[in-house]
């Protein structure tokens, strides 16, 4: 385990390891406009004001709406802000999630991100595998990586990452281009990528877990509740603190559309879990196996 309140060198920037995930800025189901746009803008402004310099987003959140809110709130962007986006999916008229993996679709997605964020170049683009919609599934990503690499050569993308991927897909992608980050489902109860996180850390590659607090089904555990109560913090703060102590290359991006929850999340960066708490929390995944 590592100390929680430090930074990580990511995509040529020194990033505070507790960032912000923008998914929840859109409406219910990450579709349509938010119920309270002024509050969404206020959340972003407060996040930046309190030291967040890593925002994770995608133009298929909304679609388009989340990036438009980011631009409305923060443009022109602070010089130290790293905006990471994701391509590879699109939304149906009913809010469904569908693959968008052809070179043409990936190029259009990059252009959408550039336009809606108001940027000339994207800092990091994560290529999301859609071989399995709800989790990593083996299959070639060569054509998708090549398409984004071509846009990188044209100066539209600075760095490339991968998302929803298996260790083999990570290794295959790294043979094609330098990969700066992996974004997969990971939290206290879902620890399939433990070995991958450690392997990436040895090579200085960031691991960015999505659903760090359980996503659409928040983490629930008697052990988590008990440890949090003993420490005098919330269960979600405890879960975030555990992530930050899990590995130095792990960058947490909890999302929220509430300034109250934002403040609770950011306070996790100051929590240093004692060894007894870590031992108890490390056993939670066994109950979900």
C-alpha positions, 0 to 999 in steps of 0.5 A: 500500500502507498500513501494517499496524498501524493501525485503521479506523473501521467501524460507528461503532467504531475497529477493529483491522484484524486481526480474527478469523473464527469459521467454523473454530470449528465442526466439519469442513466448518463443520458440527456441533460442534468436536472440542475445544470447550474449545480453541475457547473458549480461542482466543476468549478469547485473541483478545480478550485480545490486542486483537482487537475484530472477530469475524466469524460467522454462525448458519449456521456449525454451524449455531448452534454457532459463535455459541453458542461465542462466547457461552459464551466471551465473554458479557458482551461487551467494550464495544469488541467488534464482532460482525459476522454474516451471513444469506442461507443455511442448512444442510441435514441433510447439511451442504449450503449452501442459499439462505435469501433470503425475508424470512421466512427472513432475519428468522428468521436475524436472530432466531437470531443474536440468540438464540444470541449473547445480544444485543438488537441486532446490530452489523452484518448482512451480506446474502449474495447466493446468486445464485451459491453459490460466487461473485458472480453478478448478480441483484437483492438489493432484496427481501433488503436491504429485509427487513434494512432493516425489521429495522434500523428496528425496532432489531434491526440497527444496520448493514448490509453485503453479501457475495458480491456484484458491484460492480453489486450493491454500487452498487444496495444503496447506493441503498437503504441505507447500506452499511458493508462488503463481504465477498467472496472475496479474497487474494493469488491471487484479486484480482478485487475490486482496483478495488472495494476502492479505490473503497470506500476512497474512500468510507470503506467497509470491505472484509472478505475471506473466505478471506484465506488460501485457505479450504478450499484454503490458498494455495500458491505458490513465490514466497510460500514464497520471500518468507516464507523471506527474511523469516523468517516463515511463508507465511500470515503473509506473506499476511496482512501483504500484505492489511493493506498492500493498502489501509487499508479492508481488514480481515482476519479469518483464522480458526483453532481453534488458539491456536498458529495464532491467535498466528501470525496475530496476529503478522502485524499487526507485519510491514511488508513491504519494497517488494521483497517487495510487488513479488514478491507482487503478481505471484502473482495472474498465475499464477492468472489 
